[in-house]
Amino acid sequence: MESLLGLGKTPLFVIAGPCVLETEELSLRIAQRMKQLCSQLGLTYIFKASFDKANRSSDSSFRGPGLEEGLRILQKIGREIGVPLLTDVHEPNQAAAAAGVVDILQVPAFLARQTDLLLACGRTGRAVNVKKGQFMSPAEMGNAVRKVQSAGNPKVMLTERGTFFGYNRLVNDFTGLAVMREFGVPVIFDITHSTQQPAALGNSSGGNPHYSPLLARSAVAAGVEGLFLECHPDPKNAKSDAATMLSLDQVEPILKSCLQIAQLRKDW
């Protein structure tokens, strides 16, 4: 995986983009800005966006352009911007089609125990990023890793995104990052979804994105290999996860401070 995506060749890799593909123009704009920023900082960049958000709080929420149109947009981003691509898959029958376009298949947190989905992603041979279920312990994620690997695919990553703490709240256990790193796979920290308040607004989720910089620095100090974040030029009007989205202007200072910590880690 490192040779494919350049992971491990820079102090951190960054997975970033909008929550969902809104328009082709907007997606290209975000990808171009993030590539420029990460190149300036010497960080590996991977563009992420979903073609379908199947786990929205409300059935009236925007879900995305769908598989066919979404993959067309993603393919254009990869070709024109020249960056690796990541997208979610929610059903086993989506895995092969998505794998024909993107470099990393992502298993959403709510589906981290779904054996058929994990196996289908593993069989594609693409790298697989499994987001830790909000209802799962870090140790349980070893089962997800083994399921993907049982399909003959060693290219697995795990992403921490918070754990349910009662209703409508997530907390982060930073010792869990160390537990997941013991599985011998790259561990990523999601700095935006970790601030989410699931379904707190009734038909959508709330959030506290002002905590994202603090969480990002803490995770890098704890040893993660990568950061995951969602960003948008106009977060309040984003069509998904507006309450946790970072503006493009906020991303640079966060990554700069995290890079300084990552460089210090070499001496720890």
Secondary structure, DSSP 8 states (H G I E B T S, - for coil): -HHHH-TTSSS-EEEEE-SB---HHHHHHHHHHHHHHHHHHT-EEEEE-BS--TT-SSTTS---S-HHHHHHHHHHHHHHH---EEEE--SGGGHHHHHTT-SEEEE-GGGTT-HHHHHHHHHT-SEEEEE--TTS-TTTHHHHHHHHHTTT---EEEEE--EE-SSS-EE--THHHHHHHTTTS-EEEETTGGGEETTTTSSS-EE-GGGHHHHHHHHHHTT-SEEEEEEESSGGG-SS-TTT-EEHHHHHHHHHHHHHHHHHGGG-
